Amino acid sequence: MRCVIARFPFDFVMSEVEGLMSGVRPEPAVGPCAVIGRRTYPVKQVGEIITKQDRRDFTALEVTRALRRLGFTCVTNVAEPTTEPHA
């Protein structure tokens, strides 16, 4: 499927993205994330790997839109507040 990320056209299929992400350790899943296989990746990490571009060159929305069109589940994870014990 053709998608445009950072003004560059890419042709991706679901299996290709899964192959590129296999063996990649997910960064902490905070903010917009995509579920690929059994792992949840931040969409900026996925975008950087599949496009080979710097993640400052595209938005999370561009990658989220492309991944949803390919059939991946995209979610927004919120960081859990850390609670420190009171002395």
C-alpha positions in Angstrom: 0.0 0.0 0.0 1.3 3.4 -0.9 1.6 5.9 1.9 3.3 9.3 2.2 5.5 10.0 5.2 7.5 13.2 5.5 6.6 14.0 1.9 8.2 10.8 0.6 6.1 8.0 -0.9 6.5 4.5 0.5 5.0 1.1 -0.6 4.5 -1.1 2.4 2.7 -4.3 3.2 1.8 -5.6 6.6 4.3 -8.5 6.4 7.1 -6.3 5.4 6.6 -4.0 8.4 6.4 -7.0 10.7 9.6 -8.4 9.2 11.5 -5.1 9.7 10.3 -4.8 13.3 11.1 -8.4 14.2 14.0 -8.5 16.6 13.7 -4.8 17.4 13.4 -4.2 21.1 10.6 -1.7 21.8 11.3 1.5 23.5 9.1 2.5 26.4 5.5 2.6 25.0 4.4 6.2 25.8 2.2 8.3 23.5 1.0 7.0 20.1 1.9 3.3 19.8 1.4 0.5 17.4 0.9 -3.2 18.2 3.1 -5.2 15.9 3.1 -8.9 16.6 3.0 -9.3 20.4 4.9 -6.1 21.1 3.8 -2.5 21.4 6.2 0.1 19.8 6.1 3.9 19.8 5.0 4.9 16.3 8.0 7.2 16.0 10.3 4.2 16.5 8.4 2.2 13.9 8.6 5.2 11.5 12.3 5.6 11.9 12.9 1.9 11.2 10.6 1.4 8.3 11.4 4.7 6.5 15.1 4.9 7.5 14.5 8.6 8.2 15.3 10.6 11.3 12.2 10.7 13.5 12.3 14.5 13.6 11.4 14.4 9.9 7.8 13.1 10.3 5.0 13.3 12.7 3.5 10.5 14.8 0.2 11.1 13.1 1.6 10.4 9.6 3.0 7.0 10.8 -0.1 6.2 12.8 -2.3 6.8 9.8 -0.1 4.6 7.6 0.0 1.8 10.1 -3.7 1.8 10.6 -4.3 1.7 6.8 -2.0 -1.4 6.8 -4.2 -3.1 9.4 -2.2 -2.5 12.6 -3.8 -1.6 15.9 -2.7 1.8 17.1 -3.3 3.0 20.7 -2.2 5.9 22.8 -0.4 4.9 26.0 -0.2 7.2 28.9 2.8 7.1 31.2 1.8 5.8 34.6 2.5 8.2 37.4 5.3 7.1 39.6 4.4 7.1 43.2 7.1 7.6 45.7 6.6 6.5 49.3 6.2 9.3 51.8 8.7 9.3 54.6 
